[in-house]
Amino acid sequence: MNGKEIKTVPDAKLRLEEVGLFYGANHALRNVNIEIPATSITAIIGPSGCGKSSLLRIFNRTNDLIPGARVEGVVLLDGVSIYGSDMDAVSLRKKVGMVFQKPNPFPMSIYENMIYGPTHHGIKDKRALAGIAEHYLTQVALWEEVKDIMHTSAMDLQPGQQQRLCIARAMAVEPDVILMDESCSALDPESTARIEELMLELANRYTIIIVTHSMEQALRVSDYSAFMMIDEDKIGTVVEFAPTLDMFSNPKDRRTEDYITGRYG
């Protein structure tokens, strides 16, 4: 069952209005209208190829790095357009961090991974940087495991440890939102359980948006779910957005019911 109490009157952290996404001439997403509540976990679910990761990348403008990518519509973070001319993408990604499907520690020491972001954003004091590293590694329950090997390569950690390091690294620049793109799919069950426990703890302070293929995971950790699929024109869109328990127990759209019950996808 869901591990968090559902908020009855959510505050929208992110709002998408009539959002579409193009990769060159390819129309990837259209007519996306959702509000992501603050300090909660939202799961994006749906069959392969429906645009879940593409939607996730809209929230921190990672699609900007893809040649020919273009976003239409309105995307607001705390009421401010993230695609406005006065929004700097680097500053945005400080507020909206990303954790990828496969753990991607930088090929440097654990400590250097942890201070990379804070240093890039202007923190130079060594004592402050050491405190940041310890604080956020403690937050992801990794400090006790690595405190004596901080200057060894992060590549030597186990996959589950690497993924927790990547989450801590994202947190070290103090974002408001954490995006997680199937961040447990490459992990063993024990590591997955630890990451899910961590998500539930972090959602008290952060807005978390996850992409997952696992209906069980969506039920275990998310407060809200967005169900996506491709329409008759092979373009991805959000079919239904609702509190997770409501969606899974009483879906409003037949396509959602068919996917959740395994008749489709």
C-alpha positions as CSV (number, residue, x, y, z in Angstrom):
1,M,0.0,0.0,0.0
2,N,0.9,3.6,-0.4
3,G,3.3,4.8,2.3
4,K,2.2,8.5,2.5
5,E,-1.0,10.2,3.4
6,I,-2.7,11.7,0.4
7,K,-2.9,15.5,0.5
8,T,-6.5,16.6,-0.1
9,V,-5.7,20.1,-1.3
10,P,-2.3,19.9,-3.0
11,D,-0.2,22.9,-3.9
12,A,1.0,22.7,-7.5
13,K,4.8,22.8,-7.7
14,L,4.8,22.2,-11.5
15,R,2.0,23.0,-13.9
16,L,1.8,21.9,-17.6
17,E,-0.7,23.6,-19.9
18,E,-1.3,22.3,-23.4
19,V,2.3,21.1,-23.6
20,G,3.6,19.5,-26.8
21,L,7.1,18.2,-27.6
22,F,8.7,17.8,-31.0
23,Y,12.0,16.2,-32.1
24,G,12.4,17.8,-35.4
25,A,9.4,16.9,-37.5
26,N,8.5,14.1,-35.0
27,H,5.6,15.0,-32.8
28,A,6.4,13.1,-29.5
29,L,3.9,14.5,-27.0
30,R,0.8,16.6,-27.2
31,N,-2.0,18.1,-25.1
32,V,-0.3,17.4,-21.7
33,N,-2.2,19.2,-18.9
34,I,-1.2,18.2,-15.4
35,E,-0.4,19.8,-12.0
36,I,2.3,18.1,-9.9
37,P,1.7,18.6,-6.2
38,A,4.5,19.9,-4.0
39,T,6.3,17.6,-1.4
40,S,4.8,14.4,-2.8
41,I,5.7,11.6,-5.1
42,T,4.2,11.5,-8.6
43,A,4.6,8.3,-10.7
44,I,4.5,8.5,-14.5
45,I,3.3,5.1,-15.8
46,G,2.4,3.6,-19.2
47,P,3.6,1.2,-21.9
48,S,7.0,1.4,-23.5
49,G,7.3,4.1,-26.1
50,C,4.5,6.4,-24.9
51,G,6.9,9.3,-23.9
52,K,7.3,8.9,-20.2
53,S,11.0,9.8,-20.2
54,S,10.4,12.6,-22.7
55,L,7.9,14.1,-20.4
56,L,10.2,13.8,-17.4
57,R,13.0,15.6,-19.3
58,I,10.6,18.5,-20.0
59,F,10.7,19.4,-16.3
60,N,14.4,20.3,-16.3
61,R,14.9,21.1,-20.0
62,T,17.1,18.1,-20.6
63,N,15.4,17.9,-24.0
64,D,17.2,21.1,-24.9
65,L,20.4,19.0,-25.3
66,I,18.7,17.0,-28.1
67,P,19.2,18.7,-31.6
68,G,15.8,19.7,-33.0
69,A,13.9,19.4,-29.8
70,R,11.1,21.9,-29.3
71,V,8.5,22.4,-26.6
72,E,5.2,24.1,-27.0
73,G,2.7,25.2,-24.4
74,V,3.3,26.4,-20.8
75,V,5.5,24.8,-18.2
76,L,5.5,26.5,-14.8
77,L,7.7,25.9,-11.7
78,D,6.3,27.8,-8.7
79,G,4.3,29.9,-11.2
80,V,7.4,30.9,-13.3
81,S,7.8,29.7,-16.9
82,I,10.8,27.4,-17.2
83,Y,10.9,28.0,-20.9
84,G,10.8,31.8,-20.7
85,S,13.6,33.8,-22.2
86,D,14.8,34.9,-18.8
87,M,15.1,31.3,-17.4
88,D,18.7,30.0,-17.4
89,A,18.7,26.2,-18.0
90,V,21.7,25.7,-15.7
91,S,20.0,27.5,-12.8
92,L,16.8,25.5,-13.5
93,R,18.7,22.2,-13.3
94,K,20.0,23.3,-9.9
95,K,16.3,23.5,-8.8
96,V,15.2,20.4,-10.6
97,G,17.7,17.5,-10.3
98,M,17.8,14.3,-12.3
99,V,18.7,10.7,-11.3
100,F,18.9,8.3,-14.3
101,Q,18.0,4.7,-14.9
102,K,21.5,3.4,-14.7
103,P,23.7,4.7,-11.9
104,N,26.1,7.3,-13.4
105,P,28.7,8.3,-10.8
106,F,31.4,10.5,-12.3
107,P,34.7,8.7,-12.8
108,M,36.3,10.4,-9.7
109,S,36.3,9.8,-6.0
110,I,33.1,9.6,-3.9
111,Y,34.1,12.9,-2.2
112,E,34.6,14.6,-5.6
113,N,31.2,13.4,-6.8
114,M,29.6,14.9,-3.7
115,I,31.3,18.4,-4.0
116,Y,31.1,18.7,-7.8
117,G,27.7,20.5,-7.8
118,P,28.3,22.8,-4.8
119,T,31.8,23.7,-6.1
120,H,30.3,24.5,-9.5
121,H,27.8,26.8,-7.9
122,G,30.4,28.8,-6.0
123,I,31.1,27.1,-2.7
124,K,34.9,26.9,-2.1
125,D,35.3,26.5,1.6
126,K,36.7,23.1,2.3
127,R,35.1,22.6,5.6
128,A,31.7,23.6,4.2
129,L,32.1,21.2,1.3
130,A,33.1,18.4,3.6
131,G,30.0,19.1,5.7
132,I,27.8,19.0,2.6
133,A,29.2,15.7,1.6
134,E,28.6,14.1,5.0
135,H,25.2,15.6,5.4
136,Y,23.7,14.4,2.1
137,L,25.4,11.0,2.2
138,T,23.9,10.6,5.7
139,Q,20.5,11.6,4.2
140,V,20.7,8.6,1.8
141,A,22.0,6.2,4.5
142,L,25.4,5.9,2.7
143,W,27.7,7.8,5.0
144,E,28.5,4.9,7.4
145,E,29.3,2.7,4.4
146,V,31.7,5.1,2.7
147,K,33.1,7.5,5.3
148,D,36.4,5.6,5.4
149,I,36.7,5.4,1.6
150,M,35.7,8.8,0.5
151,H,38.7,9.3,-1.7
152,T,38.4,6.1,-3.5
153,S,36.7,5.8,-6.9
154,A,32.9,6.0,-6.9
155,M,33.1,3.4,-9.7
156,D,34.1,0.8,-7.2
157,L,30.8,1.0,-5.3
158,Q,28.0,-1.6,-5.7
159,P,25.2,-0.5,-8.1
160,G,22.8,0.2,-5.2
161,Q,25.4,2.3,-3.5
162,Q,26.2,4.1,-6.7
163,Q,22.5,5.0,-7.2
164,R,22.2,6.3,-3.6
165,L,25.4,8.4,-4.3
166,C,23.8,9.8,-7.4
167,I,20.7,10.8,-5.4
168,A,22.9,12.4,-2.7
169,R,24.9,14.2,-5.4
170,A,21.6,15.6,-6.9
171,M,20.5,16.7,-3.4
172,A,23.8,18.4,-2.6
173,V,22.9,21.4,-4.8
174,E,19.6,21.7,-2.7
175,P,17.0,21.3,-5.5
176,D,13.3,21.7,-5.0
177,V,12.4,18.8,-7.4
178,I,14.1,15.4,-7.9
179,L,13.4,13.5,-11.2
180,M,14.0,9.8,-11.2
181,D,13.9,8.0,-14.5
182,E,13.4,4.3,-13.7
183,S,16.1,4.6,-11.1
184,C,15.5,1.2,-9.6
185,S,15.2,-0.9,-12.8
186,A,18.9,-1.9,-12.8
187,L,19.0,-2.7,-9.1
188,D,18.5,-5.9,-7.0
189,P,15.4,-6.2,-4.8
190,E,17.2,-5.2,-1.6
191,S,18.7,-2.1,-3.2
192,T,15.3,-1.2,-4.8
193,A,13.6,-1.4,-1.3
194,R,16.2,0.9,0.1
195,I,15.7,3.5,-2.7
196,E,12.0,3.3,-2.2
197,E,12.3,3.9,1.5
198,L,14.5,6.8,0.7
199,M,12.0,8.3,-1.7
200,L,9.3,8.2,1.0
201,E,11.6,10.0,3.4
202,L,12.7,12.6,0.9
203,A,9.1,13.4,-0.2
204,N,8.6,15.2,3.1
205,R,11.0,17.9,1.8
206,Y,11.2,17.5,-2.0
207,T,8.8,17.1,-4.9
208,I,9.7,13.8,-6.5
209,I,8.6,12.6,-10.0
210,I,9.4,9.1,-11.0
211,V,9.1,7.1,-14.2
212,T,8.4,3.5,-13.5
213,H,7.3,0.4,-15.4
214,S,6.3,-1.3,-12.1
215,M,2.7,-0.9,-11.1
216,E,3.7,-2.4,-7.7
217,Q,6.3,0.3,-7.2
218,A,3.8,3.1,-8.2
219,L,1.4,1.7,-5.6
220,R,4.1,1.4,-2.9
221,V,5.6,4.8,-3.1
222,S,3.6,7.4,-5.1
223,D,0.9,9.8,-4.0
224,Y,-0.2,10.6,-7.5
225,S,0.0,8.9,-10.9
226,A,0.0,10.1,-14.5
227,F,-1.0,7.3,-17.0
228,M,0.4,7.9,-20.5
229,M,-0.1,6.1,-23.8
230,I,0.2,6.9,-27.5
231,D,-3.0,8.1,-29.3
232,E,-4.4,7.1,-32.6
233,D,-1.7,9.3,-34.3
234,K,1.1,7.5,-32.4
235,I,1.7,10.6,-30.3
236,G,2.2,10.4,-26.5
237,T,-0.2,12.0,-24.2
238,V,-1.4,11.9,-20.6
239,V,-4.7,9.9,-20.4
240,E,-5.4,10.3,-16.7
241,F,-3.9,12.0,-13.7
242,A,-5.2,11.2,-10.2
243,P,-4.2,10.2,-6.7
244,T,-2.6,6.8,-7.1
245,L,-5.0,4.8,-4.9
246,D,-8.0,6.4,-6.7
247,M,-6.5,5.6,-10.1
248,F,-5.8,2.0,-9.3
249,S,-9.1,1.3,-7.5
250,N,-11.4,3.4,-9.7
251,P,-9.8,4.5,-13.0
252,K,-11.9,7.0,-14.9
253,D,-10.7,6.0,-18.3
254,R,-11.1,2.5,-19.8
255,R,-7.6,2.6,-21.2
256,T,-6.2,3.2,-17.8
257,E,-8.1,0.2,-16.4
258,D,-7.0,-2.0,-19.3
259,Y,-3.3,-1.1,-18.6
260,I,-3.5,-1.4,-14.8
261,T,-5.2,-4.8,-15.1
262,G,-2.8,-6.1,-17.7
263,R,-5.2,-6.3,-20.6
264,Y,-3.0,-3.7,-22.5
265,G,0.7,-2.8,-22.5
